[in-house]
C-alpha cells in the first residue's frame, strides 16, 4: 500500500472543493428565497465589526424572525456565500459552539467587515 504524496493530496483537495461547491449550489438553489432573505438580513450587520460564529449568525437570524431553511445545510451555504461576497471575513480565531446540538465543536469566528 502506497502512502499519498503531495500531488495526490492536492488532487484530493481539488476534488473535495468541487464536491463542496456543488453541494452548496444545490442547497442554495433549493432554498433560494430563504437564502436571499437571510443574506439580506446579514447584510444589515455590514460595517458593524461584530464578531460571530456561524452558529451565532443562525441564532441571530432566527431571533430576528427568519424561519429555518428547508434543509439544515443551507446554513453552511449561507455562511460560505457571506464569506465569498466579502460580507464577513475569517478572523483566524476559533471558539466552541454553545448550543447543545452543536456539541461544543470548534467554530470559525467571523468579522462583519
Secondary structure, DSSP 4 states (H G I P E B T S, - for coil): -PPP-HHHHHHHHHHHHHHHHHHHHHHHHTTHHHHHHHHHHHHTTTTS--EE-HHHHHHHHHHTTPPPPSSTHHHHHHHHHHHHTTSEEEEEEEEE--SGGGTT-EEEEEEE-
